[in-house]
Amino acid sequence: MQQITDNELPETTQQLFQEVQRNKTPLTLTHQGELLVVIYPATNQLLRPTFEAMKGSGKILGDLVAPLITFHT
């Protein structure tokens, strides 16, 4: 992946990127009416762990071992 600094970009582009980061809204770039790229603000959020992601979110509402239907013979 290529990487450049904002100093290598024109001033207007720098201002647009700062606005994206400040407002937390994406910027869509088109070329001759065609979608070229969408730029999203960067986040510093850590990804949630996959293991135990749902831990503590469920409830036991009844007896787990008893049968649901009782048969009378």
Distance bins in CASP14 RR format, pairs under 12 A and 6 or more apart:
PFRMAT RR
TARGET T0000
AUTHOR 0000-0000-0000
RMODE 2
METHOD distances of the structure
MODEL  1
2 8 0 0 0 0 0 1 0 0 0 0 0
4 13 0 0 0 0 0 1 0 0 0 0 0
4 14 0 0 0 0 0 1 0 0 0 0 0
4 17 0 0 0 0 0 1 0 0 0 0 0
5 13 0 0 0 0 0 1 0 0 0 0 0
5 14 0 0 0 0 0 1 0 0 0 0 0
5 17 0 0 0 0 0 1 0 0 0 0 0
6 12 0 0 0 0 0 1 0 0 0 0 0
6 13 1 0 0 1 0 0 0 0 0 0 0
6 14 1 0 1 0 0 0 0 0 0 0 0
6 15 0 0 0 0 0 1 0 0 0 0 0
6 16 0 0 0 0 0 1 0 0 0 0 0
6 17 1 0 0 1 0 0 0 0 0 0 0
6 18 0 0 0 0 1 0 0 0 0 0 0
6 20 0 0 0 0 0 1 0 0 0 0 0
6 21 0 0 0 0 0 1 0 0 0 0 0
7 13 0 0 0 0 0 1 0 0 0 0 0
7 14 0 0 0 0 1 0 0 0 0 0 0
7 17 0 0 0 0 0 1 0 0 0 0 0
8 14 0 0 0 0 1 0 0 0 0 0 0
9 15 0 0 0 0 1 0 0 0 0 0 0
9 16 0 0 0 0 1 0 0 0 0 0 0
9 17 1 0 0 1 0 0 0 0 0 0 0
9 18 0 0 0 0 0 1 0 0 0 0 0
9 39 0 0 0 0 0 1 0 0 0 0 0
10 16 0 0 0 0 1 0 0 0 0 0 0
10 17 0 0 0 0 0 1 0 0 0 0 0
11 17 0 0 0 0 0 1 0 0 0 0 0
11 18 0 0 0 0 0 1 0 0 0 0 0
12 18 0 0 0 0 0 1 0 0 0 0 0
12 19 0 0 0 0 0 1 0 0 0 0 0
12 27 0 0 0 0 0 1 0 0 0 0 0
13 19 0 0 0 0 0 1 0 0 0 0 0
13 20 0 0 0 0 0 1 0 0 0 0 0
13 27 0 0 0 0 1 0 0 0 0 0 0
13 29 0 0 0 0 1 0 0 0 0 0 0
13 39 0 0 0 0 0 1 0 0 0 0 0
14 20 0 0 0 0 0 1 0 0 0 0 0
14 21 0 0 0 0 0 1 0 0 0 0 0
15 21 0 0 0 0 0 1 0 0 0 0 0
15 22 0 0 0 0 0 1 0 0 0 0 0
15 27 0 0 0 0 0 1 0 0 0 0 0
16 22 0 0 0 0 0 1 0 0 0 0 0
16 23 0 0 0 0 0 1 0 0 0 0 0
16 25 0 0 0 0 0 1 0 0 0 0 0
16 26 0 0 0 0 0 1 0 0 0 0 0
16 27 1 0 1 0 0 0 0 0 0 0 0
16 28 0 0 0 0 0 1 0 0 0 0 0
16 29 0 0 0 0 1 0 0 0 0 0 0
16 39 0 0 0 0 1 0 0 0 0 0 0
16 41 0 0 0 0 0 1 0 0 0 0 0
17 23 0 0 0 0 0 1 0 0 0 0 0
17 25 0 0 0 0 0 1 0 0 0 0 0
17 26 0 0 0 0 0 1 0 0 0 0 0
17 27 1 0 0 1 0 0 0 0 0 0 0
17 29 0 0 0 0 0 1 0 0 0 0 0
17 39 1 0 0 1 0 0 0 0 0 0 0
17 40 0 0 0 0 0 1 0 0 0 0 0
17 41 0 0 0 0 1 0 0 0 0 0 0
17 42 0 0 0 0 1 0 0 0 0 0 0
18 27 0 0 0 0 0 1 0 0 0 0 0
18 39 0 0 0 0 0 1 0 0 0 0 0
18 41 0 0 0 0 0 1 0 0 0 0 0
19 25 0 0 0 0 1 0 0 0 0 0 0
19 26 0 0 0 0 0 1 0 0 0 0 0
19 27 1 0 0 1 0 0 0 0 0 0 0
19 39 0 0 0 0 0 1 0 0 0 0 0
19 41 0 0 0 0 1 0 0 0 0 0 0
20 26 1 0 0 1 0 0 0 0 0 0 0
20 27 1 0 1 0 0 0 0 0 0 0 0
20 28 0 0 0 0 0 1 0 0 0 0 0
20 29 0 0 0 0 0 1 0 0 0 0 0
20 38 0 0 0 0 0 1 0 0 0 0 0
20 39 1 0 1 0 0 0 0 0 0 0 0
20 40 1 0 0 1 0 0 0 0 0 0 0
20 41 1 0 1 0 0 0 0 0 0 0 0
20 42 0 0 0 0 1 0 0 0 0 0 0
20 43 0 0 0 0 0 1 0 0 0 0 0
21 27 0 0 0 0 0 1 0 0 0 0 0
21 39 0 0 0 0 1 0 0 0 0 0 0
21 40 0 0 0 0 1 0 0 0 0 0 0
21 41 1 0 1 0 0 0 0 0 0 0 0
21 42 1 0 0 1 0 0 0 0 0 0 0
21 43 0 0 0 0 0 1 0 0 0 0 0
21 44 0 0 0 0 0 1 0 0 0 0 0
22 41 0 0 0 0 1 0 0 0 0 0 0
23 40 0 0 0 0 0 1 0 0 0 0 0
23 41 1 0 0 1 0 0 0 0 0 0 0
24 40 0 0 0 0 1 0 0 0 0 0 0
24 41 1 0 1 0 0 0 0 0 0 0 0
24 42 0 0 0 0 0 1 0 0 0 0 0
24 43 0 0 0 0 1 0 0 0 0 0 0
25 38 0 0 0 0 0 1 0 0 0 0 0
25 39 0 0 0 0 0 1 0 0 0 0 0
25 40 0 0 0 0 1 0 0 0 0 0 0
25 41 1 0 0 1 0 0 0 0 0 0 0
26 35 0 0 0 0 0 1 0 0 0 0 0
26 37 0 0 0 0 0 1 0 0 0 0 0
26 38 1 0 1 0 0 0 0 0 0 0 0
26 39 1 0 0 1 0 0 0 0 0 0 0
26 40 1 0 1 0 0 0 0 0 0 0 0
26 41 1 0 0 1 0 0 0 0 0 0 0
26 42 0 0 0 0 0 1 0 0 0 0 0
27 36 0 0 0 0 0 1 0 0 0 0 0
27 37 0 0 0 0 1 0 0 0 0 0 0
27 38 1 0 0 1 0 0 0 0 0 0 0
27 39 1 0 1 0 0 0 0 0 0 0 0
27 40 0 0 0 0 1 0 0 0 0 0 0
27 41 0 0 0 0 1 0 0 0 0 0 0
28 34 0 0 0 0 0 1 0 0 0 0 0
28 35 1 0 0 1 0 0 0 0 0 0 0
28 36 0 0 0 0 1 0 0 0 0 0 0
28 37 1 0 0 1 0 0 0 0 0 0 0
28 38 1 0 1 0 0 0 0 0 0 0 0
28 39 1 0 0 1 0 0 0 0 0 0 0
28 40 0 0 0 0 0 1 0 0 0 0 0
29 35 0 0 0 0 1 0 0 0 0 0 0
29 36 1 0 1 0 0 0 0 0 0 0 0
29 37 1 0 1 0 0 0 0 0 0 0 0
29 38 1 0 0 1 0 0 0 0 0 0 0
29 39 1 0 0 1 0 0 0 0 0 0 0
29 40 0 0 0 0 0 1 0 0 0 0 0
30 36 1 0 1 0 0 0 0 0 0 0 0
30 37 0 0 0 0 1 0 0 0 0 0 0
30 38 0 0 0 0 1 0 0 0 0 0 0
31 37 0 0 0 0 1 0 0 0 0 0 0
47 53 0 0 0 0 0 1 0 0 0 0 0
48 54 0 0 0 0 0 1 0 0 0 0 0
48 55 0 0 0 0 0 1 0 0 0 0 0
49 55 0 0 0 0 1 0 0 0 0 0 0
62 68 0 0 0 0 0 1 0 0 0 0 0
END
